[in-house]
Amino acid sequence: MTRLAKLYRKMLDKRGLTFAEFCRLLEAFGYVQVRTRGSHLAFRNAAIGDTRIVQPRGKDAKPYQVEQFLDIIEAYGLTLSD
């Protein structure tokens, strides 16, 4: 099992992700960072036309943003690319 697969499993199990892990998963699912404004990062997936604005809570990812991302993965059938 690759590191990204382990991170994905961690996200599916609803265990807390660090913000860096969350950003890695966004990129692994085809998102590209397009902008930074302070602590807010914008990631865009051109294939599905979706933009995610994410920001950390301390050093962790915000749980509601992780949930929204899981919904996007399911709705569009995104797959993990190593």
N, C-alpha and C positions, 0 to 999 in steps of 0.2 A: 504494500500500500504506500503510495507516494505521500509526501508531506502535504500537498494540496488536498489529496483525498482525505487525509486525516483531519485537516482543517474543516473540510466540507462536512465530514461526519460530526465534528464538534459543533458546527453550526446547526446541523439537523437535530442533534441531541439537546439543543437549546442551552448548551453550556456557554458561559460568557466568552466572548472573543475580545482580544485586544483590538485597538483601532488599526494597528499595523496589519494584523491578521485579516481583518475585514477588508482592508484596501487590497491585500493580496488576492483575496477571493474574488473581489469585484473584477480585478484585472484578469484573473484566470477564467472568468466567464465572459470575456470579450469586451469589458469596459476599459476605456482609456481615460486617463486623467486629462481634462482639458482646461481646468482653471483652478486657481487657489486664491481665496480671499480670506486672509487671516487664518482662522482654524477651519474654515469651510472649504472642502474640496469638491469639485464637480467632476463626475465621471460620466462619460457618454458611451453608449453602445449604438453605433450607427446601424447595425443590422436590424435592430428592432425599434430604433428611434426613441430610445429612452435615456433620460438624463437623471442621475442620482446626485443630490447634494447631501454630503455626509459631513459630520463633525464629531469629534470625540467628546466623551464625558470623562474627564480625567485622561487616563490612558486606555480606557475601554470604549468599545463601540456601543452606540445607543441601541438598546434592545428593540425598540420599535422600528428602527432603520433596518436591522437585521431581518425582522419579520417581513417588512415590505419587500426586501430583496428576495427572500424565500418565495413570496407570492409571485414575484416577477419571474423567477426561475421556473416555477410550476406553470404559470400562464403561457409562457413562450417556449417552454421545453428546452431551455438553455442547458448546455452540457459543459462539463469541466474540461478545459483544454490545458494540458501540461505544457 
